[in-house]
């Protein structure tokens, strides 16, 4: 048996429970991973709060979309996405179901060899934010010379956007609290404090205009300021402002995009991280059994500064 953490109903931390699950031998096209770290993401909070998950998924909805660990079994005739694969290999996997676990079966096409340069917590937090960031930059057409307004620049997705936008040659003005201004600068952004007067402060920093706005905060302020500053709503995108985003004429993502495009960008992100060009700041590691409290922390505070990982 293996311990897994699930959501039993809406709400954190009361919804989050550890249960025992049976992990069967992997079939063709599957890999079993002994989890060394599970990435923690706002999407997990969203599931627990019931904002996206259908109520019929309860009372045992698995949590966790990305993990890093060691292959403990591999299905017959199966190769992982990066090629090969054998018991004992360190790997990372995204997009998985039920990553908050000691052991999990995943689709081999979502498993990649873990670079030695990345710790397990870093590897476990690379791909959800990284692929979301890549999609937001691509969909809004960000390119060299653009000035981009990024809301929640010091969060996990924001820090990945900062780094990927810098590689594209774009200028990014990133909203954050005063305590995280140095972090935003470290990763190539120009910090601006959110709150009353944000629109005027951004106009002062970008007198020639803002070409695109990317929202990872999900606040009314973030969307209102974006709409005021960016004329073309096709160049405004959010990964956090639901349900309002569904009612607005704007781009919205919950992290998914065409499979072929996502597979390609995942491999690129891993290569960039291995080369030290894409950093995943880890600000906390926590026991898997403490998942409910970690998700509660993320739901109640602005989780800037980096990512958290759960350790079985």
C-alpha positions as CSV (number, residue, x, y, z in Angstrom):
1,X,0.0,0.0,0.0
2,X,1.0,3.6,-0.6
3,X,0.0,6.8,1.1
4,X,-1.8,9.3,-1.1
5,X,-3.3,12.7,-0.2
6,X,-6.8,13.5,-1.6
7,X,-9.5,16.1,-1.3
8,X,-12.6,14.7,0.3
9,X,-14.8,17.8,0.0
10,X,-14.4,21.5,-0.7
11,X,-12.3,23.7,1.6
12,X,-8.8,23.6,3.0
13,X,-7.3,22.3,5.2
14,X,-10.4,20.3,6.3
15,X,-10.9,18.7,2.9
16,X,-7.4,17.2,2.7
17,X,-6.9,13.6,3.9
18,X,-4.2,11.0,3.7
19,X,-5.4,7.6,2.6
20,X,-3.9,4.2,1.7
21,X,-4.1,3.2,-1.9
22,X,-3.0,0.1,-3.9
23,X,-0.6,0.9,-6.7
24,X,-0.8,-1.9,-9.3
25,X,2.1,-3.0,-11.5
26,X,2.4,-0.7,-14.5
27,X,1.0,-1.8,-17.8
28,X,2.3,-1.0,-21.3
29,X,2.9,2.7,-21.6
30,X,3.1,3.2,-17.8
31,X,5.8,3.9,-15.3
32,X,5.7,3.6,-11.5
33,X,7.5,6.4,-9.7
34,X,8.6,6.4,-6.1
35,X,8.0,10.1,-5.3
36,X,10.8,12.1,-3.8
37,X,9.0,15.4,-4.1
38,X,5.6,16.7,-5.3
39,X,5.1,20.2,-6.7
40,X,2.6,22.4,-5.0
41,X,0.6,24.7,-7.2
42,X,-2.4,27.1,-7.0
43,X,-4.3,24.6,-9.2
44,X,-4.3,22.2,-6.3
45,X,-5.9,24.9,-4.1
46,X,-8.5,25.6,-6.8
47,X,-9.5,21.9,-6.8
48,X,-9.8,21.9,-3.0
49,X,-12.0,25.0,-3.0
50,X,-14.3,23.5,-5.6
51,X,-13.8,26.3,-8.1
52,X,-13.2,23.9,-11.1
53,X,-13.6,20.4,-9.8
54,X,-17.0,18.7,-10.3
55,X,-18.6,17.7,-7.0
56,X,-19.0,14.2,-8.3
57,X,-15.1,13.9,-8.1
58,X,-15.3,13.8,-4.3
59,X,-15.0,12.2,-1.7
60,X,-11.5,11.1,-2.9
61,X,-10.2,13.5,-5.6
62,X,-6.5,13.0,-6.1
63,X,-4.2,16.0,-5.8
64,X,-0.9,16.9,-7.4
65,X,0.0,17.5,-11.0
66,X,3.8,17.1,-11.1
67,X,6.4,15.0,-9.3
68,X,10.0,14.0,-9.2
69,X,11.3,10.7,-8.0
70,X,12.8,7.4,-9.0
71,X,11.4,4.8,-11.4
72,X,10.5,1.7,-9.3
73,X,8.8,-0.3,-12.2
74,X,8.2,0.2,-15.9
75,X,5.6,-1.4,-18.1
76,X,6.5,-3.9,-20.8
77,X,7.8,-2.5,-24.0
78,X,7.7,1.0,-22.5
79,X,10.0,4.0,-23.0
80,X,9.8,7.4,-21.2
81,X,9.4,10.6,-23.1
82,X,13.1,11.4,-23.1
83,X,14.0,7.9,-24.3
84,X,14.9,4.6,-22.5
85,X,14.1,4.4,-18.9
86,X,15.0,1.8,-16.3
87,X,14.3,1.0,-12.6
88,X,16.4,3.3,-10.5
89,X,16.4,6.2,-12.9
90,X,15.7,9.6,-11.4
91,X,12.9,11.3,-13.3
92,X,10.3,14.1,-13.3
93,X,6.7,13.8,-14.5
94,X,4.0,16.2,-15.6
95,X,1.0,16.1,-16.2
96,X,0.1,13.4,-13.6
97,X,-2.9,12.6,-11.6
98,X,-2.4,12.1,-7.8
99,X,1.1,13.3,-7.4
100,X,0.6,13.9,-3.7
101,X,1.6,10.3,-2.9
102,X,4.5,8.0,-1.9
103,X,4.2,6.1,-5.2
104,X,2.2,6.8,-8.4
105,X,1.6,5.3,-11.8
106,X,2.0,7.8,-14.6
107,X,1.8,7.8,-18.4
108,X,5.3,7.1,-19.8
109,X,4.9,9.9,-22.3
110,X,4.8,12.4,-19.4
111,X,8.1,11.2,-17.8
112,X,11.5,12.7,-18.4
113,X,14.9,12.0,-17.1
114,X,15.8,14.4,-14.2
115,X,18.9,16.5,-14.8
116,X,21.5,15.9,-12.2
117,X,21.7,19.7,-11.8
118,X,18.2,19.9,-10.4
119,X,17.1,18.8,-6.9
120,X,14.0,16.7,-6.6
121,X,12.0,19.7,-5.2
122,X,13.2,21.9,-8.1
123,X,12.4,19.3,-10.7
124,X,9.0,18.6,-9.2
125,X,8.1,22.3,-9.6
126,X,9.5,23.0,-13.0
127,X,6.9,22.1,-15.6
128,X,3.4,23.2,-14.6
129,X,4.5,26.8,-14.1
130,X,7.0,26.6,-16.9
131,X,4.5,25.3,-19.5
132,X,1.8,27.8,-18.4
133,X,4.4,30.6,-18.7
134,X,5.4,29.5,-22.2
135,X,1.8,29.3,-23.3
136,X,1.0,32.7,-22.0
137,X,4.0,34.3,-23.8
138,X,3.2,32.5,-27.0
139,X,-0.5,33.1,-27.1
140,X,-0.1,36.8,-26.5
141,X,2.7,37.0,-29.1
142,X,5.3,38.5,-26.8
143,X,8.5,39.2,-28.7
144,X,11.7,41.2,-28.5
145,X,11.1,44.9,-27.8
146,X,7.7,44.4,-26.2
147,X,6.9,45.9,-22.9
148,X,4.8,43.5,-20.8
149,X,2.9,44.0,-17.6
150,X,3.1,40.9,-15.4
151,X,0.8,40.6,-12.4
152,X,2.1,38.5,-9.4
153,X,5.6,38.5,-10.8
154,X,7.1,37.0,-7.7
155,X,4.9,33.9,-7.7
156,X,5.9,30.5,-9.2
157,X,4.4,31.2,-12.7
158,X,5.5,34.8,-12.6
159,X,9.1,34.0,-12.0
160,X,9.1,31.5,-14.9
161,X,7.5,34.2,-17.1
162,X,10.2,36.7,-16.1
163,X,12.9,34.4,-17.1
164,X,11.4,33.2,-20.4
165,X,10.4,36.7,-21.4
166,X,14.0,37.9,-20.8
167,X,15.2,35.1,-23.2
168,X,12.7,36.5,-25.8
169,X,14.2,40.0,-25.4
170,X,11.0,41.5,-23.9
171,X,10.9,44.1,-21.1
172,X,8.7,43.1,-18.1
173,X,7.2,45.3,-15.5
174,X,6.2,43.0,-12.7
175,X,3.8,43.7,-9.8
176,X,4.8,42.5,-6.4
177,X,4.9,43.5,-2.7
178,X,7.8,45.5,-1.4
179,X,9.4,42.5,0.2
180,X,9.7,40.7,-3.2
181,X,11.0,43.7,-5.3
182,X,14.6,42.3,-5.2
183,X,13.5,38.9,-6.3
184,X,11.7,40.4,-9.4
185,X,14.9,42.3,-10.2
186,X,17.0,39.2,-9.8
187,X,15.0,37.4,-12.5
188,X,15.1,40.3,-15.0
189,X,11.9,42.3,-14.2
190,X,11.2,45.8,-13.1
191,X,9.2,45.7,-9.9
192,X,6.2,47.9,-9.3
193,X,4.1,47.7,-6.2
194,X,0.5,46.6,-6.6
195,X,-2.4,48.5,-4.9
196,X,-4.0,51.9,-5.3
197,X,-2.4,53.9,-8.1
198,X,-1.0,50.9,-9.9
199,X,-2.1,52.1,-13.4
200,X,-0.4,55.5,-12.9
201,X,2.8,53.9,-11.7
202,X,2.9,51.6,-14.7
203,X,2.2,54.5,-17.1
204,X,5.1,56.4,-15.5
205,X,7.4,53.4,-16.1
206,X,6.2,52.8,-19.6
207,X,5.3,56.2,-21.2
208,X,5.4,54.7,-24.7
209,X,2.8,52.0,-23.7
210,X,2.4,48.4,-22.7
211,X,1.9,45.9,-25.5
212,X,0.8,42.8,-23.5
213,X,-0.5,42.0,-20.0
214,X,-0.1,38.6,-18.2
215,X,-2.1,38.0,-15.1
216,X,-1.1,35.4,-12.5
217,X,-2.8,37.2,-9.6
218,X,-6.4,36.8,-10.4
219,X,-7.5,40.1,-8.8
220,X,-10.0,42.6,-10.2
221,X,-7.2,45.2,-9.9
222,X,-5.0,43.1,-12.2
223,X,-7.6,42.8,-14.9
224,X,-8.9,46.4,-14.7
225,X,-5.4,47.8,-15.0
226,X,-4.6,45.4,-17.9
227,X,-7.7,46.5,-19.8
228,X,-6.8,50.1,-19.2
229,X,-3.3,49.8,-20.5
230,X,-3.5,47.2,-23.3
231,X,-5.7,48.0,-26.3
232,X,-5.7,44.6,-28.0
233,X,-7.5,42.2,-25.6
234,X,-6.0,39.3,-27.5
235,X,-2.7,40.3,-25.8
236,X,-4.2,40.1,-22.3
237,X,-4.1,36.7,-20.7
238,X,-4.8,35.3,-17.2
239,X,-4.2,31.9,-15.6
240,X,-5.8,33.0,-12.3
241,X,-8.9,35.2,-12.8
242,X,-11.7,32.7,-12.7
243,X,-14.6,32.9,-12.9
244,X,-14.4,36.6,-14.2
245,X,-12.2,35.6,-17.1
246,X,-15.0,33.5,-18.6
247,X,-17.1,36.7,-18.9
248,X,-14.5,38.9,-20.4
249,X,-13.2,39.2,-24.0
250,X,-9.7,38.0,-23.2
251,X,-7.4,34.9,-23.3
252,X,-7.6,32.4,-20.4
253,X,-5.6,29.4,-19.6
254,X,-5.7,26.7,-16.9
255,X,-2.4,25.3,-18.1
256,X,-3.5,23.0,-20.9
257,X,-2.7,23.4,-24.6
258,X,-2.3,21.0,-27.6
259,X,-0.4,17.9,-26.6
260,X,2.3,18.1,-29.3
261,X,3.1,21.7,-28.4
262,X,3.3,20.9,-24.7
263,X,5.5,17.9,-25.2
264,X,8.0,20.0,-27.2
265,X,8.1,22.8,-24.7
266,X,8.5,20.5,-21.7
267,X,11.7,19.1,-23.2
268,X,13.0,22.6,-23.9
269,X,12.2,23.7,-20.3
270,X,14.1,20.8,-18.9
271,X,17.1,21.6,-21.0
272,X,17.0,25.2,-20.0
273,X,16.9,24.3,-16.3
274,X,19.7,21.8,-16.7
275,X,21.8,24.6,-18.2
276,X,21.0,27.0,-15.4
277,X,19.0,29.3,-17.7
278,X,15.7,28.6,-16.0
279,X,15.7,28.6,-12.2
280,X,13.0,27.2,-9.9
281,X,13.3,29.0,-6.5
282,X,12.2,26.7,-3.7
283,X,11.1,28.5,-0.5
284,X,9.7,25.6,1.5
285,X,9.7,21.8,1.7
286,X,7.1,20.1,3.8
287,X,6.1,16.5,4.8
288,X,3.4,15.0,2.6
289,X,1.3,14.6,5.7
290,X,1.2,18.4,6.0
291,X,-0.3,19.0,2.6
292,X,-3.6,20.5,4.0
293,X,-1.8,23.2,6.0
294,X,0.5,24.0,3.0
295,X,-2.5,24.4,0.7
296,X,-4.3,26.5,3.4
297,X,-1.2,28.8,3.6
298,X,-1.3,29.3,-0.2
299,X,-5.1,30.0,-0.2
300,X,-4.8,32.7,2.5
301,X,-1.7,34.6,1.5
302,X,0.0,36.0,-1.5
303,X,2.5,33.2,-2.1
304,X,5.3,35.2,-3.6
305,X,9.0,34.3,-3.4
306,X,9.1,30.9,-5.0
307,X,7.6,27.3,-4.9
308,X,6.8,24.8,-2.2
309,X,7.3,21.0,-2.4
310,X,5.8,18.1,-0.5
311,X,8.3,15.3,0.6
312,X,6.9,11.8,1.2
